[in-house]
Amino acid sequence: MIFPEGLTQSQAVRPYAASLNLLRDAGLRPTRQRLSLAKLLFSSGEARHVTAEKLHEEALADGVKVSLATVYNTLHQFTEAGLLNELVIDSSRIYFDTNTDSHHHFYNCATGALYDVPKEDVVVSHLPQPPKGARMAGVHVVMYIDE
């Protein structure tokens, strides 16, 4: 049997197997919509930055019947389960990042593209003390660029 280029027999016969395992390992029930969206987000193995609207467009183009509200809910569930990081760029732009390791970002103001920056490439020499009773949970730097 010949399989599409780059796919193993297992991937061709069970295209949702990796997504199924990912969701189960994260403690999420593998619904049809979650499986379809997980496949779109994670199957390439590459880090992705998506908005709910962009993922909704991709899902519809892939033949997945899903509402924008379901995409938003699923992205938030994936974030709560630790599969994604949520990045609020401004009040109208929220991205979801498949790379959950600690890192920073360049944000292209002209195109809306996000680019990963390794954690080691950003050095913060001084941080203020957090308010009394609070502790520093982390630092995330977004550098805004133009073309």
N, C-alpha and C positions, 0 to 999 in steps of 0.2 A: 504494500500500500504506500502511495506517495503522499507526503504531508506538505502543507505550505512551507515555504522556505523559512528556516530558523525554528520551526516548531518540532518538538518531539512527538512521538505517538501519543503519549499521555496528555500533552497539551492540546493536541488536535482532537482527541476523543473526549477529553474532559476539560474544556477551555476555562471553566470556573473553579478548577481544583485548587489552584493557588489562592484565589480569593476566598474560597470556602475555608481553607485552613487559616488564613489571615484573620478572618472574622471570628472564627471559633476560638483561636488563640487569644483574641482581644476580649473575649467574653460577650460578643455580639451575636444575636440570632441572625443566621444567614437568609434574609428575605431576598426575593427576586431583585428588588431595587438595590439593596445593599450590595449584592453580588455583582450586579451590572456596573454600579458606580465604582466599586472597589477594583474591578477589572480595568475600567477606564483609567483610574488613578494610578494603579500600582503595577500593571502588567509589563510596562516597558522597562522597569527596573531603574529608570532615570528619575532624579528629583524633579518634581513639578510644583509650580505655583499656579493655582487656579482660583478663579472666583466662582461663586455658585452659578452665575449666569453663563460663564464659559463652559463649565461642566454640564450644565443643562443643555446647551447647544450641542456639545459632543454626544451626549446621551441620545438626543433626538436624531442626530445624524447617524448614529449607530443602530437606530431602530428600537431604542429603549423608550417605552411609554412611561414617562415619569413627570410629575409636576415640578415647577420651580420650588414650591414649598417643601416637597419631599427631598429635593436636592439639598436645600438649606438644612433641613432637619438631620439628614444623613451626614452631612459634613460636620455638623455640631456633635453628633453621636460619635463619629470617627475621632474627632478632637478629644472628646471626653474619655475615649477608650485609649488615647495615646498614639493613635495611628497618624494623626496630623497635628500640625501647629497652626494656630490662627494668627494672622498678621494683620493688624489694623493700620493701614497706611495713612488714611485720613477718614473723616466721618462718612465718606461715600465709597471707600474702597477697602474691602476686606478680602484678603487672600488666604488660601489654605495651602500649607507647605507639606509635601510628603517627606521631606528631610526633617526628622525630629531630633537630630543631633544638634548640639549647641553651635550656632553659627550666626553670622550677620548677613546683611543684604545691601545691594545697590538697588535703587528704584529709579527707573528711567521715567521721568515726568512726562516726556513727549510720547512715549509708546505704551507706558503702563507695564513694561516688563520688569520682572524681579530677577536678580542674579545673586546666587549664593556667594558669600565671602567667608573663607575659613575663619574660625574663631581666633586662631593664632595671628592672623593678619591685621587684627585691630587691637591696639594697645590703649587702654584707658588708664591714664596715670593717676587720676584723682577722682574720687567719687564722694559726694556729700554723705554725711551721716543720715540714715533714714530717720523718720520721725520717731519720737519716744514710743517704745512698745512695739515697734515694727522691726523687721529684719530684712536685709537685702536678699531677695529670692533669685535674682539674676539680672543680667544686662543684655539688652538686644539693641544693636545699633543699625539704623537704616540710614544710608547715605543717599541723598537725592541727587540725581545727575540729569543733565540735558544733553541732547545730541549736538 
